Amino acid sequence: MKKLLLLITILVHSMTILAQNGRSSSELFIEIPDRGDYVIHVDGDLVGTSKGRFRFYDIRNTAPTVVVMKDNAEIFRRRINLPYNTRLVASYSQRTGWRNLTTLNLFDRGEYALDNWDRAIFSDRPAPGPDYGPGSKYDDLMTPEEFKQLLATVKKEPFSKQQLKIIKIGLRNSLISTGQLVELMKVQTFDGDRLETAIAAYPSLVDKKNALKIGDAFGFSMSKDKFFEFLDKQR
């Protein structure tokens, strides 16, 4: 009996460690206000965008190296401190250099707590307005052309897991509307895949107030109920 209890204790402890390690990653958001063609590398992972905002997810290193490239030339390199389960929001410009703006906790009571940029407001940036375009709250919304390309790429992929991977990659540097997300979900065959897509894409939704409409994309009420339960837990 003692051996059995010891074995159960070890198994429970091991599962706890695995669960904690599975969540041991961080995020890094960087804004470059300067004009130019920039690419940022973080430990081999790279992001390029013309919008000046760079997002890195699932960073496993607590001391990653950040490299900023402009016009294919390295202009900045620095090793930063990045604690697990946090999002570091920073900015870089050739005039002021690197600045750590804020550090946010990824989780609140065990739930992912952050949106793409909603809680990452930059001090030297104009306050978000209601219109589309630079400086507005929708300046990162995927354009119709960008969405059309993403949708076509997803349709060409026959495997559901690869479709989800493509969607996640497509949303790394763009926000998405509820209507666009519903279109992506309708490409998928199985409700389980649609549910996984909806939950994964939720942080990138620009109009979360319309998230209940996503329920119409599910074929079965059970999947819709699971998604609504997920929504109920969001802040």
Disulfide bonds with the S-S distance in Angstrom:
none
